[in-house]
Amino acid sequence: MAQRTDKYIVQDLHEPELPSPEFREMYNRFAKRILWIDNNVVPGAFQMNTSWYCKIPEQNPVFGEHSHNCDEIIGFFGSNPDDRYDLGAELELWLDGEHHIITRSTMIFVPANMPHMPLKFNRVDRPIFHFSVVMNPYYDGDA
């Protein structure tokens, strides 16, 4: 029986409309999107993406430098249940022009208007759980 609050529960993937069919095809070859939520999926929601990154993408770096007019949180988590901090990969990313190497499960807070990315994959030994939360009703960055 349908309930009044069913509209707030997302259990099926609603593919985002960004940025192009070519990018979406390339993304789907290295990542498996789990769920996506934004104002199109649930009116009033902010944007969040969840995916498994499974291998090095053919377009590497995959995301170019960009910024948002709101805060963002980006996460990368390893899939080794015996060592929750072992990312099982090596990623490179830039925050405000500064270079970082990521080899551990990580959450990154990106303040509004801070340039961030590109994101480069150097090694992927096991799937990486990735999420990003943009405090906007829709994603507005570069991909």
DSSP file with accessible surface (Angstrom, degrees, kcal/mol):
  #  RESIDUE AA STRUCTURE BP1 BP2  ACC     N-H-->O    O-->H-N    N-H-->O    O-->H-N    TCO  KAPPA ALPHA  PHI   PSI    X-CA   Y-CA   Z-CA
    1    1 A M              0   0  224      0, 0.0     2,-0.1     0, 0.0     0, 0.0   0.000 360.0 360.0 360.0 130.5    0.0    0.0    0.0
    2    2 A A        -     0   0   86      2,-0.0     2,-0.3     1,-0.0     3,-0.0  -0.392 360.0-153.9 -66.5 141.9    1.4    3.4   -1.0
    3    3 A Q    >   -     0   0  131     -2,-0.1     3,-1.7     1,-0.1     4,-0.3  -0.836  26.8-112.2-116.8 159.0    2.3    5.8    1.8
    4    4 A R  G >  S+     0   0  211     -2,-0.3     3,-0.5     1,-0.3    -1,-0.1   0.834 116.4  46.8 -56.9 -33.6    2.4    9.5    1.9
    5    5 A T  G >  S+     0   0   55      1,-0.2     3,-2.0     2,-0.1    -1,-0.3   0.412  78.0 101.7 -96.4   4.4    6.2    9.5    2.4
    6    6 A D  G X  S+     0   0   65     -3,-1.7     3,-1.9     1,-0.3    -1,-0.2   0.835  71.1  69.9 -54.3 -32.5    7.1    7.0   -0.4
    7    7 A K  G <  S+     0   0  136     -3,-0.5    -1,-0.3    -4,-0.3    -2,-0.1   0.673  93.4  57.0 -62.8 -15.9    8.1    9.9   -2.6
    8    8 A Y  G <  S+     0   0  138     -3,-2.0     2,-0.6    34,-0.1    -1,-0.3   0.485  89.3  86.1 -92.7  -5.1   11.2   10.5   -0.4
    9    9 A I    <   -     0   0  101     -3,-1.9     2,-0.6    -4,-0.3    -1,-0.0  -0.878  57.9-169.0-104.0 122.0   12.6    7.0   -0.8
   10   10 A V        +     0   0   30     -2,-0.6     3,-0.1     1,-0.1    -3,-0.0  -0.946  24.6 149.3-113.3 117.1   14.8    6.3   -3.8
   11   11 A Q        +     0   0  159     -2,-0.6     2,-0.4     1,-0.1    -1,-0.1   0.367  58.8  63.7-125.9  -0.7   15.7    2.7   -4.6
   12   12 A D  S    S-     0   0  124     24,-0.1     2,-0.3     2,-0.0    24,-0.3  -0.956  88.3-103.6-125.7 147.4   16.0    2.7   -8.3
   13   13 A L        -     0   0   63     -2,-0.4     2,-0.7    22,-0.1    22,-0.1  -0.522  24.7-167.0 -73.5 127.0   18.5    4.6  -10.4
   14   14 A H        -     0   0   92     22,-0.4    27,-0.1    -2,-0.3    -1,-0.0  -0.952  28.3-131.6-107.9 101.3   17.3    7.7  -12.2
   15   15 A E        -     0   0   75     -2,-0.7     2,-0.0     1,-0.1    21,-0.0  -0.319  20.8-119.6 -57.8 132.4   20.1    8.4  -14.7
   16   16 A P        -     0   0    6      0, 0.0    -1,-0.1     0, 0.0    -3,-0.0  -0.331  12.8-125.8 -70.1 158.3   21.2   12.1  -14.6
   17   17 A E        +     0   0  160      2,-0.0    -2,-0.1    -2,-0.0     7,-0.0   0.189  60.1 153.4 -87.2  15.7   20.9   14.1  -17.7
   18   18 A L        -     0   0   43      1,-0.1     2,-0.2     2,-0.1   121,-0.0  -0.758  51.0 -34.5-118.6 168.5   24.5   15.2  -17.7
   19   19 A P  S    S-     0   0   67      0, 0.0    -1,-0.1     0, 0.0     3,-0.1  -0.805 101.7 -39.7 -85.0 -25.6   26.7   16.0  -19.4
   20   20 A S     >  -     0   0   37     -2,-0.2     4,-2.5     1,-0.1     5,-0.2  -0.987  45.8-109.0-156.1 159.2   26.5   14.2  -22.7
   21   21 A P  H  > S+     0   0   70      0, 0.0     4,-2.4     0, 0.0     5,-0.2   0.892 119.4  54.3 -59.3 -36.0   25.6   10.8  -24.1
   22   22 A E  H  > S+     0   0  132      2,-0.2     4,-2.2     1,-0.2     5,-0.2   0.915 109.7  45.8 -64.7 -43.8   29.3   10.2  -24.9
   23   23 A F  H  > S+     0   0   14      2,-0.2     4,-3.2     1,-0.2     5,-0.2   0.931 111.3  52.9 -64.2 -43.4   30.4   11.0  -21.4
   24   24 A R  H  X S+     0   0   57     -4,-2.5     4,-2.4     1,-0.2    -2,-0.2   0.921 110.0  48.2 -59.3 -42.9   27.6    8.8  -19.9
   25   25 A E  H  X S+     0   0  118     -4,-2.4     4,-0.7     2,-0.2    -1,-0.2   0.921 113.6  46.5 -63.6 -45.0   28.8    5.9  -22.1
   26   26 A M  H >X S+     0   0    9     -4,-2.2     3,-1.1     1,-0.2     4,-0.7   0.937 112.4  50.8 -62.5 -45.0   32.5    6.4  -21.1
   27   27 A Y  H >X S+     0   0    3     -4,-3.2     4,-2.6     1,-0.3     3,-1.3   0.924 105.8  55.6 -58.8 -44.3   31.5    6.7  -17.4
   28   28 A N  H 3< S+     0   0   59     -4,-2.4    -1,-0.3     1,-0.3    -2,-0.2   0.672  99.3  62.1 -67.6 -14.9   29.5    3.4  -17.6
   29   29 A R  H << S+     0   0  110     -3,-1.1    -1,-0.3    -4,-0.7    -2,-0.2   0.727 120.1  21.6 -81.9 -22.2   32.5    1.5  -18.9
   30   30 A F  H << S+     0   0    3     -3,-1.3    24,-2.9    -4,-0.7    25,-1.0   0.594 124.8  46.3-116.8 -15.5   34.6    2.2  -15.7
   31   31 A A  E  <  -A   53   0A   0     -4,-2.6     2,-0.6    22,-0.2    22,-0.2  -0.913  60.2-147.4-130.2 153.2   31.9    3.0  -13.1
   32   32 A K  E     -A   52   0A 121     20,-2.8    20,-2.2    -2,-0.3     2,-0.2  -0.929  22.8-143.7-119.5 102.3   28.6    1.5  -12.0
   33   33 A R  E     -A   51   0A  28     -2,-0.6    18,-0.3    18,-0.2     3,-0.1  -0.463  16.8-174.8 -66.3 136.3   26.3    4.2  -10.8
   34   34 A I  E     -     0   0A  60     16,-2.9     2,-0.3     1,-0.4    17,-0.2   0.891  60.2 -15.5 -95.1 -67.5   24.2    3.0   -7.9
   35   35 A L  E     -A   50   0A  53     15,-0.6    15,-2.0   -22,-0.1    -1,-0.4  -0.979  52.6-163.9-140.9 154.9   21.7    5.8   -7.1
   36   36 A W  E     -A   49   0A   9     -2,-0.3   -22,-0.4   -24,-0.3     2,-0.4  -0.996   8.7-175.7-137.4 135.8   21.3    9.5   -8.0
   37   37 A I  E     +A   48   0A  45     11,-2.6    11,-2.6    -2,-0.4     2,-0.3  -0.997  18.5 133.6-134.8 140.0   19.1   12.0   -6.3
   38   38 A D  S >> S-     0   0   10     -2,-0.4     4,-2.7     9,-0.2     3,-0.9  -0.907  71.5 -69.2-159.9-171.9   18.4   15.6   -7.1
   39   39 A N  T 34 S+     0   0   45     98,-2.8    99,-0.1    -2,-0.3     6,-0.1   0.753 128.9  58.1 -63.6 -24.1   15.4   18.0   -7.4
   40   40 A N  T 34 S+     0   0  111     97,-0.4    -1,-0.3     1,-0.1    98,-0.1   0.815 112.9  38.6 -71.9 -32.4   14.3   16.1  -10.6
   41   41 A V  T <4 S+     0   0   33     -3,-0.9    -2,-0.2     1,-0.3    -1,-0.1   0.901 136.8  12.0 -84.6 -47.3   14.1   12.8   -8.7
   42   42 A V  S >< S-     0   0    9     -4,-2.7     3,-2.6     4,-0.1    -1,-0.3  -0.941  88.0-122.3-132.2 107.3   12.6   14.1   -5.4
   43   43 A P  T 3  S+     0   0  105      0, 0.0    -3,-0.1     0, 0.0     3,-0.1  -0.263  99.1  21.7 -52.2 128.5   11.4   17.7   -5.5
   44   44 A G  T 3  S+     0   0   71      1,-0.3    -5,-0.1    -5,-0.0     2,-0.1   0.227  95.2 126.4  97.4 -12.2   13.2   19.7   -2.8
   45   45 A A    <   -     0   0   20     -3,-2.6    -1,-0.3    -7,-0.3    -6,-0.3  -0.433  55.8-131.0 -77.7 151.8   16.2   17.4   -2.6
   46   46 A F        -     0   0   98     -8,-0.2     2,-0.3    -2,-0.1    89,-0.2  -0.458  42.0 -83.4 -87.1 174.0   19.8   18.5   -3.1
   47   47 A Q  E     + B   0 134A   0     89,-2.1    87,-2.2    87,-1.4     2,-0.3  -0.630  50.4 165.5 -90.5 134.3   22.1   16.5   -5.4
   48   48 A M  E     -AB  37 133A  62    -11,-2.6   -11,-2.6    -2,-0.3     2,-0.4  -0.989  13.3-166.2-144.8 138.7   23.9   13.3   -4.5
   49   49 A N  E     -AB  36 132A   8     83,-2.5    83,-1.9    -2,-0.3     2,-0.4  -0.953   1.8-171.5-121.3 142.1   25.6   10.7   -6.6
   50   50 A T  E     +AB  35 131A  18    -15,-2.0   -16,-2.9    -2,-0.4   -15,-0.6  -1.000  17.9 154.0-132.4 137.4   26.7    7.2   -5.6
   51   51 A S  E     -AB  33 130A   0     79,-2.6    79,-3.4    -2,-0.4     2,-0.5  -0.986  41.0-123.1-152.7 159.2   28.8    4.8   -7.8
   52   52 A W  E     -AB  32 129A  96    -20,-2.2   -20,-2.8    -2,-0.3     2,-0.6  -0.951  23.3-150.4-101.8 124.8   31.3    2.0   -7.7
   53   53 A Y  E     +AB  31 128A   0     75,-3.2    75,-2.5    -2,-0.5   -22,-0.2  -0.891  22.1 173.0 -93.8 120.3   34.5    2.9   -9.6
   54   54 A C        -     0   0   53    -24,-2.9     2,-0.3    -2,-0.6   -23,-0.2   0.660  53.4  -3.2-108.0 -22.1   35.8   -0.5  -10.9
   55   55 A K  S    S-     0   0  120    -25,-1.0    -1,-0.2    73,-0.1    70,-0.1  -0.961  87.3 -66.9-159.8 174.1   38.8    0.3  -13.2
   56   56 A I        -     0   0   78     -2,-0.3     4,-0.1    68,-0.2     2,-0.1  -0.546  57.4-123.0 -70.7 129.3   40.9    3.1  -14.6
   57   57 A P        -     0   0    6      0, 0.0    64,-0.1     0, 0.0    -1,-0.1  -0.384   7.6-127.2 -74.0 154.4   38.8    5.1  -17.1
   58   58 A E  S    S+     0   0  127    -32,-0.2     2,-0.9     1,-0.2    -2,-0.0   0.822 106.5  59.8 -69.3 -31.1   39.8    5.5  -20.7
   59   59 A Q  S    S-     0   0   86    -33,-0.1    -1,-0.2     3,-0.0     4,-0.0  -0.872  89.2-159.3 -95.4 103.2   39.4    9.3  -20.3
   60   60 A N  S    S+     0   0   52     -2,-0.9     2,-0.2     1,-0.1    60,-0.1  -0.954  79.1  38.3-138.2 110.5   41.9    9.9  -17.5
   61   61 A P  S    S-     0   0   59      0, 0.0    59,-0.2     0, 0.0    -1,-0.1   0.383  83.8-172.2 -71.4 151.3   41.7   12.4  -15.8
   62   62 A V        +     0   0    1     57,-1.7     2,-0.5    -2,-0.2    58,-0.1   0.819  64.9  44.4 -91.2 -33.9   38.0   11.9  -16.0
   63   63 A F  B    S-E  119   0B  28     56,-0.6    56,-1.2    80,-0.2    -1,-0.2  -0.943  76.7-142.4-115.4 132.2   36.7   15.2  -14.4
   64   64 A G        -     0   0   24     -2,-0.5    78,-0.2    54,-0.2    52,-0.1  -0.380  38.9 -74.6 -84.5 167.0   38.2   18.5  -15.2
   65   65 A E        +     0   0  115     52,-0.1     2,-0.3    -2,-0.1    52,-0.2  -0.354  69.1 141.8 -61.5 138.0   38.8   21.4  -12.8
   66   66 A H  B     -F  116   0B  22     50,-2.1    50,-2.5    48,-0.1     2,-0.3  -0.944  33.1-143.9-160.7 177.3   35.6   23.2  -11.9
   67   67 A S        -     0   0   54     -2,-0.3     2,-0.3    48,-0.2    45,-0.1  -0.939   8.5-140.4-145.8 167.9   33.9   24.8   -8.9
   68   68 A H        -     0   0    6     -2,-0.3    45,-3.8    43,-0.3    46,-0.2  -0.927  22.8-125.5-127.0 157.3   30.4   25.2   -7.6
   69   69 A N  S    S+     0   0  106     -2,-0.3     2,-0.3    43,-0.2    43,-0.1   0.233  96.8  45.6 -87.0  17.3   28.6   28.1   -6.0
   70   70 A C  S    S-     0   0   16     41,-0.1    43,-0.3    40,-0.1    -2,-0.2  -0.920  99.2 -77.6-147.7 170.1   27.8   25.9   -3.0
   71   71 A D        -     0   0   67     -2,-0.3    64,-2.3    64,-0.2     2,-0.3  -0.329  41.9-165.6 -70.9 155.1   29.6   23.4   -0.8
   72   72 A E  E     -DC 110 134A   7     38,-2.2    38,-3.4    62,-0.2     2,-0.4  -0.988  12.4-155.4-139.5 148.1   30.4   19.8   -1.9
   73   73 A I  E     -DC 109 133A  69     60,-2.2    60,-2.7    -2,-0.3     2,-0.4  -0.996  13.3-168.9-121.5 131.7   31.5   16.7   -0.1
   74   74 A I  E     -DC 108 132A   3     34,-2.5    34,-3.1    -2,-0.4     2,-0.4  -0.971   5.3-169.0-121.3 135.3   33.3   14.0   -2.1
   75   75 A G  E     -DC 107 131A   0     56,-3.0    56,-1.8    -2,-0.4     2,-0.4  -0.963  15.2-176.6-130.5 144.8   34.0   10.5   -0.8
   76   76 A F  E     -DC 106 130A   0     30,-2.7    30,-3.2    -2,-0.4     2,-0.4  -0.980  14.3-177.9-134.6 123.1   36.1    7.5   -1.8
   77   77 A F  E     - C   0 129A  71     52,-2.8    52,-3.0    -2,-0.4     8,-0.1  -0.979  21.2-128.7-129.2 134.3   35.9    4.3    0.2
   78   78 A G        -     0   0   17      6,-0.5     9,-0.2    -2,-0.4    50,-0.1  -0.268  11.6-136.4 -71.7 164.6   37.8    1.0   -0.3
   79   79 A S        +     0   0   41     48,-0.4     5,-0.1     8,-0.3     8,-0.1   0.056  65.7 115.7-113.2  25.0   36.0   -2.3   -0.4
   80   80 A N    >   -     0   0   36      6,-0.6     3,-1.4     3,-0.4     6,-0.2  -0.821  46.8-165.8 -94.5 105.1   38.3   -4.3    1.8
   81   81 A P  T 3  S+     0   0  119      0, 0.0     3,-0.3     0, 0.0    -1,-0.2   0.741  87.4  57.6 -66.3 -18.1   36.1   -5.3    4.9
   82   82 A D  T 3  S+     0   0  154      1,-0.3     2,-0.2    -3,-0.1    -2,-0.0   0.633 120.1  25.9 -84.6 -15.8   39.3   -6.3    6.8
   83   83 A D    X   -     0   0   74     -3,-1.4     3,-1.6     3,-0.1    -3,-0.4  -0.702  66.3-173.6-147.3  90.1   40.8   -2.8    6.4
   84   84 A R  T 3  S+     0   0  176     -3,-0.3    -6,-0.5     1,-0.3    21,-0.1   0.664  85.7  53.9 -63.4 -16.2   38.2   -0.1    6.0
   85   85 A Y  T 3  S+     0   0  106     19,-0.1    20,-1.4    -8,-0.1     2,-0.8   0.593  81.0  99.8 -95.0 -10.9   40.9    2.6    5.3
   86   86 A D  E <   -G  104   0B  48     -3,-1.6    -6,-0.6    -6,-0.2    18,-0.2  -0.664  54.2-168.1 -77.3 109.7   42.7    0.7    2.5
   87   87 A L  E     -     0   0B   0     16,-1.7    -8,-0.3    -2,-0.8    39,-0.2   0.810  22.2-141.2 -69.2 -28.5   41.3    2.3   -0.7
   88   88 A G  E    S+     0   0B   1     15,-0.5    37,-3.2     1,-0.3    38,-1.2   0.798  74.8  62.5  69.8  27.1   42.7   -0.4   -2.9
   89   89 A A  E    S- H   0 124B   0     14,-0.3     2,-0.4    35,-0.2    -1,-0.3  -0.968  75.8-124.9-165.8 169.1   43.6    2.3   -5.4
   90   90 A E  E     + H   0 123B  57     33,-2.2    32,-2.8    -2,-0.3    33,-1.6  -0.986  30.0 178.0-131.9 122.2   45.7    5.4   -6.0
   91   91 A L  E     -GH 102 121B   0     11,-2.4    11,-3.3    -2,-0.4     2,-0.4  -0.896  15.7-151.6-119.2 150.5   43.9    8.6   -7.1
   92   92 A E  E     +GH 101 120B  30     28,-2.8    28,-3.0    -2,-0.3     2,-0.3  -0.979  23.5 162.2-119.1 136.8   45.3   12.1   -7.7
   93   93 A L  E     -GH 100 119B   2      7,-2.3     7,-2.6    -2,-0.4     2,-0.4  -0.980  27.3-133.7-149.2 161.9   43.2   15.2   -7.3
   94   94 A W  E     -G   99   0B  67     24,-0.8    23,-2.8    -2,-0.3     2,-0.4  -0.935  10.2-168.7-119.3 138.4   43.7   18.9   -6.9
   95   95 A L  E >  S-GH  98 116B  32      3,-2.4     3,-2.4    -2,-0.4    21,-0.2  -0.990  81.3 -20.8-125.6 117.0   42.0   21.3   -4.4
   96   96 A D  T 3  S-     0   0   98     19,-3.6    20,-0.1    -2,-0.4    -1,-0.1   0.879 129.9 -49.6  51.3  41.8   42.5   25.0   -5.1
   97   97 A G  T 3  S+     0   0   56     20,-0.2     2,-0.4     1,-0.2    -1,-0.3   0.365 111.7 122.3  83.2  -5.7   45.6   24.2   -7.2
   98   98 A E  E <   -G   95   0B 132     -3,-2.4    -3,-2.4     1,-0.0     2,-0.3  -0.791  59.0-130.1 -96.1 134.6   47.2   21.9   -4.6
   99   99 A H  E     -G   94   0B  84     -2,-0.4     2,-0.4    -5,-0.2    -5,-0.2  -0.596  25.6-175.9 -85.9 136.2   48.0   18.3   -5.6
  100  100 A H  E     -G   93   0B  70     -7,-2.6    -7,-2.3    -2,-0.3     2,-0.5  -0.995  18.0-149.1-134.0 140.2   46.9   15.4   -3.4
  101  101 A I  E     -G   92   0B  82     -2,-0.4     2,-0.5    -9,-0.2    -9,-0.2  -0.936  17.1-158.8-105.4 127.7   47.5   11.6   -3.6
  102  102 A I  E     +G   91   0B  18    -11,-3.3   -11,-2.4    -2,-0.5     4,-0.1  -0.935  33.7 144.8-113.9 120.0   44.7    9.5   -2.2
  103  103 A T  E     +     0   0B  65     -2,-0.5   -16,-1.7   -13,-0.2   -15,-0.5   0.306  61.5  64.3-129.8   1.7   45.3    5.9   -1.1
  104  104 A R  E    S-G   86   0B 137    -18,-0.2   -18,-0.2   -17,-0.2   -19,-0.1  -0.887 101.1 -79.3-123.8 157.0   43.0    5.7    1.9
  105  105 A S        -     0   0   20    -20,-1.4     2,-0.4    -2,-0.3   -28,-0.2  -0.319  65.9-175.9 -52.6 133.9   39.3    5.9    2.4
  106  106 A T  E     -D   76   0A  30    -30,-3.2   -30,-2.7    -4,-0.1     2,-0.4  -0.994  33.2-162.3-146.2 141.4   38.6    9.6    2.2
  107  107 A M  E     -D   75   0A 129     -2,-0.4     2,-0.4   -32,-0.2   -32,-0.2  -0.991  19.1-162.7-120.3 138.2   36.0   12.3    2.6
  108  108 A I  E     -D   74   0A  16    -34,-3.1   -34,-2.5    -2,-0.4     2,-0.6  -0.981   9.7-152.1-125.4 126.6   36.7   15.8    1.2
  109  109 A F  E     -D   73   0A 116     -2,-0.4   -36,-0.2   -36,-0.2    -2,-0.0  -0.872  12.3-168.3 -95.5 124.4   34.9   19.0    2.0
  110  110 A V  E     -D   72   0A   2    -38,-3.4   -38,-2.2    -2,-0.6     3,-0.1  -0.941  15.7-140.0-114.6 106.5   35.1   21.4   -0.9
  111  111 A P    >   -     0   0   47      0, 0.0     3,-2.0     0, 0.0   -43,-0.3  -0.259  39.9 -76.1 -62.7 155.2   33.9   25.0    0.1
  112  112 A A  T 3  S+     0   0   35      1,-0.3   -43,-0.2   -43,-0.1   -41,-0.2  -0.173 116.8  11.9 -50.4 138.6   31.7   26.9   -2.3
  113  113 A N  T 3  S+     0   0  108    -45,-3.8    -1,-0.3   -43,-0.3   -44,-0.1   0.458  88.8 136.7  71.0   4.1   33.7   28.4   -5.2
  114  114 A M    <   -     0   0   48     -3,-2.0   -46,-0.2   -46,-0.2    -1,-0.2  -0.725  57.5-124.2 -80.7 123.9   36.9   26.4   -4.5
  115  115 A P        +     0   0   40      0, 0.0   -19,-3.6     0, 0.0     2,-0.3  -0.442  40.3 174.6 -63.5 135.3   38.4   25.1   -7.7
  116  116 A H  E     +FH  66  95B   1    -50,-2.5   -50,-2.1   -21,-0.2   -21,-0.2  -0.972  16.4  13.4-145.8 158.1   38.8   21.3   -7.5
  117  117 A M  E     +     0   0B  11    -23,-2.8   -20,-0.2     1,-0.3     2,-0.2  -0.142   4.9 173.6  82.2 171.8   39.8   18.4   -9.7
  118  118 A P  E     -     0   0B  34      0, 0.0   -24,-0.8     0, 0.0     2,-0.5   0.472  44.4-152.5 -71.7 165.5   41.0   17.1  -12.1
  119  119 A L  E     -EH  63  93B   1    -56,-1.2   -57,-1.7    -2,-0.2   -56,-0.6  -0.973  13.7-173.2-112.9 123.1   40.6   13.5  -10.8
  120  120 A K  E     - H   0  92B  77    -28,-3.0   -28,-2.8    -2,-0.5     2,-0.6  -0.960  16.4-144.2-121.1 136.4   43.2   11.0  -12.1
  121  121 A F  E     + H   0  91B   2     -2,-0.4   -30,-0.2   -30,-0.2     3,-0.1  -0.876  22.9 168.8 -98.3 119.5   43.2    7.3  -11.5
  122  122 A N  E    S+     0   0B  49    -32,-2.8     2,-0.3    -2,-0.6   -31,-0.2   0.753  71.1   1.1 -95.7 -32.7   46.7    5.8  -11.2
  123  123 A R  E     - H   0  90B  93    -33,-1.6   -33,-2.2   -68,-0.1    -1,-0.4  -0.969  51.4-173.0-157.5 138.3   45.7    2.4   -9.9
  124  124 A V  E     + H   0  89B  26     -2,-0.3   -35,-0.2   -35,-0.2   -68,-0.2  -0.896  15.4 161.8-135.8 104.9   42.4    0.5   -9.1
  125  125 A D  S    S+     0   0   97    -37,-3.2   -36,-0.2    -2,-0.4   -37,-0.1   0.736  72.7   9.9 -91.4 -31.0   42.9   -2.9   -7.5
  126  126 A R  S    S-     0   0   72    -38,-1.2    -1,-0.3   -39,-0.2   -46,-0.1  -0.958  99.9 -72.4-142.3 159.4   39.4   -3.3   -6.0
  127  127 A P        -     0   0   55      0, 0.0     2,-0.5     0, 0.0   -48,-0.4  -0.217  44.2-146.2 -57.0 142.6   36.1   -1.4   -6.5
  128  128 A I  E     -B   53   0A   0    -75,-2.5   -75,-3.2   -50,-0.1     2,-0.6  -0.954   7.8-136.5-111.1 126.8   36.0    2.0   -4.9
  129  129 A F  E     -BC  52  77A  58    -52,-3.0   -52,-2.8    -2,-0.5     2,-0.4  -0.755  30.6-172.4 -81.7 124.5   32.7    3.2   -3.5
  130  130 A H  E     +BC  51  76A  10    -79,-3.4   -79,-2.6    -2,-0.6     2,-0.3  -0.937  12.0 170.5-120.0 141.7   32.3    6.9   -4.5
  131  131 A F  E     -BC  50  75A  23    -56,-1.8   -56,-3.0    -2,-0.4     2,-0.3  -0.986   9.7-170.2-141.5 156.0   29.8    9.5   -3.5
  132  132 A S  E     -BC  49  74A  10    -83,-1.9   -83,-2.5    -2,-0.3     2,-0.5  -0.989   4.4-163.8-142.9 142.3   29.5   13.2   -4.0
  133  133 A V  E     -BC  48  73A  19    -60,-2.7   -60,-2.2    -2,-0.3     2,-0.5  -0.992   3.3-171.6-126.9 118.1   27.0   15.6   -2.5
  134  134 A V  E     -BC  47  72A   0    -87,-2.2     2,-2.7    -2,-0.5   -87,-1.4  -0.969  25.7-134.9-110.3 122.6   26.5   19.1   -4.0
  135  135 A M  S    S+     0   0   96    -64,-2.3   -64,-0.2    -2,-0.5   -63,-0.1  -0.222  76.9  92.8 -77.9  52.9   24.3   21.3   -1.8
  136  136 A N  S    S-     0   0   34     -2,-2.7   -89,-2.1   -89,-0.1    -2,-0.2  -0.930  88.0-114.1-133.2 159.3   22.3   22.4   -4.9
  137  137 A P  S    S+     0   0   58      0, 0.0   -98,-2.8     0, 0.0   -97,-0.4   0.760 103.0  24.1 -67.3 -21.3   19.1   21.1   -6.3
  138  138 A Y  S    S-     0   0   97   -100,-0.2     2,-0.3   -99,-0.1   -91,-0.2  -0.978  90.8 -99.8-140.7 154.3   21.1   20.0   -9.4
  139  139 A Y        +     0   0   41     -2,-0.3   -91,-0.0     1,-0.1   -71,-0.0  -0.569  37.1 176.0 -72.7 135.1   24.7   19.2  -10.3
  140  140 A D        +     0   0   70     -2,-0.3   -73,-0.2     2,-0.1    -1,-0.1   0.047  38.2 103.4-132.4  27.2   26.3   22.2  -11.9
  141  141 A G  S    S-     0   0   25      1,-0.1     2,-0.3   -75,-0.1   -73,-0.1  -0.376  72.2 -89.1-104.7-175.5   30.0   21.2  -12.4
  142  142 A D              0   0   78    -78,-0.2    -1,-0.1    -2,-0.1    -2,-0.1  -0.658 360.0 360.0 -92.8 145.3   32.2   20.1  -15.3
  143  143 A A              0   0   24     -2,-0.3   -80,-0.2   -80,-0.1  -120,-0.1  -0.986 360.0 360.0-135.3 360.0   32.5   16.5  -16.2
